[in-house]
C-alpha cells in the first residue's frame, strides 16, 4: 500500500443560531462537518473526507483532483491507495 497526498480547499462558516463552525470541502461532493471551534470542525471534516475517499476507492471510482490553487485555506489529506493483486 502506498500513501498519496491530496490538497483540497476547505471553507468555513459559523452558524448564527448555534454558534457552531461548519467546515466544507466543495471538491469532495461538499463533504461537511461541524464543531465548537475551527480546529474541531476541521478535524471532523477531515475524518469525513477520508471516509469519502475510502468509499470512492472501494467502489473503484476516481478520486477528484484538486482544483487550481487560489487564495484560501486548504486541507492536506493522506490517503492509502489500496492496491489489489489477483493471483
Secondary structure, DSSP 8 states (H G I E B T S, - for coil): -EEEEEEEEEEEEE-TTT--EEEEEGGGTTEEEEESSHHHHHHHHHHHHHHHHHHHHHTT----------SSEEEEEEEEE------
